Amino acid sequence: MKNFKRILALLTVVAIVFAFAACSNPFANNNSTTSTTSTTLPEETTVDSYSGPTIKVAAIKGPTGMGMVNLMNSNAYKFTLTSDPTEIVSLIATKGVDIAACPLNLAANLYKKTGGQIQILGINTLGVLYVLTNGETVSNIKDLEGKTVYATGQGSTPEYIINSILEKNNLKDKVTVEYLSEHSELAAKIASGNASIAILPEPFVTVATSKNADIKVALSLTEEWNEVNPDTQLAQGCVIARTEFIKENPESVEKFINDNKASVEYLNTNPVAASEKIVSNGILDAGVFAVDETAKDAAALKETKVKGIISRCNIVFIDGEEMKAIAKANLETYFNAEPTSVGGAVPADDIYYASK
């Protein structure tokens, strides 16, 4: 087994290049070098009958952490939230956490660099990319022909996803895609009318639409991906665990999986209540869900907004054979686009955790 500390520098570079930026907090300071916050609130901690070791979990602020919201005040878990995806790499590599949510392709890189010392427990985020329009009419993917589309994530998974969808729709050389470096920059560009078509992830979709009522959510790239890949689904995020922790604490791992599934169900069936926990635990800023409280129908407006945000985040927990099939199909697409994006090879099947 390779020494974790010796590979840390390499993994940090991988994380910087291929991080799942869509899971970051749009209201965080993008210029900060690190922003890690413990979200355990002792006065709200619920007593869990679990008697095993405290399970240390890390997630990125944003959709990555949202699906775990009901675990964050349980005494069974100790959570670390960060706005910096590279922090996840450091925490896993130095055994600072046992379990972490991360981009799917980053899991493949970690598997390669650590000599198989991580496994994927489940898919936790499907696609979060959407086509927004401001003054353009786009009702299907073919309507992008001859247009200029602005996006973010060049050299990482968003670019591979966009290119794959365009190529399979015979649009690869018929659509001009211009990349910006920051989601916030692109959200401002389309809100100001300086871009008429943009591809953004949630929650930046909400950031943009909140600034300009003329902006419309025209297409879901998740749906477009699934249309041309009918045997699988688009997946961008997953949950991994250290192989050593899995072997030494199998019951803890099974507990986490079951608790995460229950938390995702709670989030998707009780979005308004869940949004309050999301804010109180520091996963997203309250501004994401804010509406004009003086409006006559403020409560209804907030419910509609919250439901829209959470549904567009496509938060799930898919494990077992279904997880394996989805992850492999996505990783093969990334490999075909850029082999280094998954560590130079599609991982062997032992990267996929199978419940005992």
N, C-alpha and C positions, 0 to 999 in steps of 0.2 A: 504494500500500500504506500502510495506517495505521501510524503509529509505535508500536512495541510499548510503549515506556515511557509514552506518553500514555494508553494504555488499561489499564495495569496496575491502577490503582485500581478501575476498573469490573470487571475480571475477578476481582479478589480478592473483591468483593462477590458476584459470581455463584458463585464457588467456595464461599463460606461458606454460601450458601442451598441450593445444589444438590449439595454434595459427597457422594461415595459413602461415607457414614460406615461402612457395613458393612465396608469394607476397612481400618479402623483396628485397632490392636492393643488388645485388651481389657485388657491389663495395663499399658498406658502411662498416664502421668499426664494425665488429661483436662483438668487446669487449666493445663498448660504452654502457653505461647504458640507455641512451635515446638520440634520435636524431630527434627532432621535428623542422620542418621548415615551416614557412608561405610561400606560393608560390604566393601570390598576388603581381603582378608587376604593381604598379600604372601607370607607363608610358605607359603600354600596355593595360590598362584596357579598355574594351569596354563598352559603355553605354547601359544598358538594360532598356527597358521601364517598367519593373516590379517595382511596388511601394510598395510592402509588406516589411516585416522585412528582414534584411540581413540573408540569410540562411547559417548557420555555418556547414561545412562539414569536415569530417576527413577521410583520407585514408592512407594505407600503401604504401610506395614507391615500385614501381614495377607494375605488372599487375593490382592490385586493383585500382591504381590511373589512369592508362592509359585510361580507358574508359570514364573518366570524364575530359579529357584534355581540351575540348572546353568550359568547364564551369569555368575554373580556372582564367580567366582574365575578367570575367563579374562582374560588380559592384553588382550584385544580390547575389553573393556568397563570403564567406570568408573561405578559405581552410586552413587546417592544414595537412601537410604530415609528416609521422614519419617512421623511420626504426624499431621501437619497437612496436610490436602488442599490448603489454600491455597498451600502451598509449591510444589506442582506447577505452579500457575498462574504463580507468580513465576519459576520456573526455565525454563519454556517461553518466557514473555514476554521475558525478558532474555537468551535464548539460552544459559542456563546448562546446559541439556541439549538433546540432539538428539531424543530419544525419551522418551515418558512414558506410564505407565498412568494412566487417569483414568475417572471416570464417563462413560457414553455421552452423557448430556445435556450434560455439561460440555464435551465435545468439540464439540458443536454450538454452544455459546455461544462457545467459543474461535474456531471457524471464522467466526462472524458478526463478532466484535469485532476480529479480526485481518485481516479482508478476505480470507479464504480462505488464510491462511498456515499452516494445519495440515491434515493428512490423516489419516484413520483407516486404520491398517495392518491391524487385525484386531480381532475380538471376543475378549476374553481371560477374561471371567467371565460365565457365564449367571446365572440367578437364585440368590440366596443366602438368600432369605426362607422361614421355616418357621413353621407354626402349632404352638405348644406347648400342652399341656394339663396341668393339675394338678387332678385330681378331677373332670374333665368327660370325657364320651365324645364324641369327634368323629372320625367315620370318613370323612366326605365334606363337601364345602363347604356342602351344604344343612343340615348339623347346626349351623351357626353362626346360623341364623335365631332371632331373639329373644334372642340372647346379647350380652353386652358383651365386646368384644375389645380388649385393650391393644396398642398398637404404638408405634413410633418413626418419625421421618422425615416429620412433617407439613409440608406445603408443598414436598416434594421427591419424588423418584421413588418411594420406597416407598408414599407415599400414593396416587400415581397408579396404581400397580400394583394395590394393594388395591382401590381404587374401581372400576377397570376389571373386575377379576375378579368383584366383588360385583354390579356392574351387569349384566354378561353372564349372571349366574346368577339375575337377578331378585331380588337380595338387598340392593340399594342402600339401601333405607329400612327394611330388616328386621333389620339388624345395627348395633349401636352400637359405633363405634370411638372409643376414647379414646387420645389421644397423649401420650406422655411424651417428655421432651427427650433422655434419655440411654439408650443400650442397657444400660449397667451397672445403671442404676436399675430398668429393667424386668426384667432378669435376676434381680435381687434380689427384686423384687416377686412374681414367680411362684414363685421358690424358697421364699419365706417363706409362701406360701399366700394372699397378699393379692390375687392375681390368679389366675383359674382358666384363662384362655385368653390367650395372648400371641403376637404375631408378632415374631420376632427373626431377625436374620441370623446365619449362622455367621461367626466362631467363638463368638459369644455364646450360640448354642444349646448348645454344649458347656459354657460357663461355667455356664449355668443347670442343665443336666442333671447336671453334676458335683456341684452343691450339694444336689440333691434327687432321689433315685432314683424318686420318684413322678411326676416330670415326663416326659411322653411327647412324642415328635415325631409329631404327628398327621397333618399335611399338608405337602406341598411346594408353595409358591406357584408355583414354576416349572412343576410338573406341572399345576396348576390353570390357569395362564395358557395353557399349550400346549393344554389341553383346549378352551378357548373361542377360541383363535387357532390353528387346526390348520395354517395355512399358514406359520407362523413359529415362533420360539422366543423366550422371554424372555431378554433380555440386559441386564446392568447395567454391565459394565465393558468398556473397550476400550483399545487401544494406539494412540497418535497419534505423529506425527513432524512436525517443522517442514518445510514445503514446500521451503524453501531447502536444507535438508540433504538431502532426497530428491533434488532436482535435481542437487546437486553430488556426491552420494555414492551413486549407485544400487546399486552392488555392496555397499556397507556395509548398506544397507537390506535387500537380499535376504538377506544373511548373517544379520542379526538375525532376520528372519522364520523362516528355516530353523532357526536355533539355538533360537528360542523354541518352535517346534513340537516339536523334539527334547526340550527341557527339560520341556514339558508332558507328553509321553509318558512320560518318566522318572518324573515326579512321580506320575502315575496308575498306573503299573505297578510302581513300587518305593516305595510310600508310607512304609514305616518308615525306609528309608535316606534318603529325601528329607526326612523330618521332622527328622532329625539335622542336615542341612544348613540347613534352615529355621531351626532354633534357633541354630546356630553363626554364621549370617549376620545374626542379629538381626531376622528377619522376624516371628517370633512368639516369645513367651517360652516357656521349657521347661515352665512350669506348664500350658500348654494341653494338652500331650500326656501329662502326668504321670499315673501310676497308683500304687497302693500297691505299692511294690517288695518288701515283705515277704510279699505274697500268694503262695500256692503256684503259681498260674498267671499271675504278673505279666507274663511275656513275651507270653502269648496275650491278656491283657487290654489291653496296650498296643497290640498289633497291631490288635485290634478297634477300639479307640478312634481310633487314627491313621487307619485306613481309613475310619471313619465321618466324621471331620472333613474329610478331603480329598475324599471323594466328595460331601459336602454343599456344599463350596465351588464345585463345578461349574466347575472351571478348564479352559479350552480355549484353542485358538488357531485361530480360523476366519477365513479371509481370502477374497479374491476375490468372486465373485458371490454366494456364500452369505452372506458377511459383509454385503455391501451390502443384500441382501434382509432379513436379520434386523434390521440397524440401522435401515433406513428404516421398517419396521413399528413398531418400538419408539418411534422418534422421532415418528412420526405420532400414536401414542397419547399421548405426553407433550404434544405440541402441542395435541391436542384437549382435554386436561385443563387445561393452562395454557400458552399460547403463549410466555410469557417463559421458561419452563423450558428452551427450546431456542433462545433468542435471538430469538424473535418469528416465526420461520419455519422450516419443515423445510429443512435445508440442500440445496443443489444437489448433483448427482451427483459433482461434482469433489471433494467431501470424501472420497470413497472411493478409496483407493490401489489401483491395478491393477498387478500384477507385470508387469515388462517382459519 
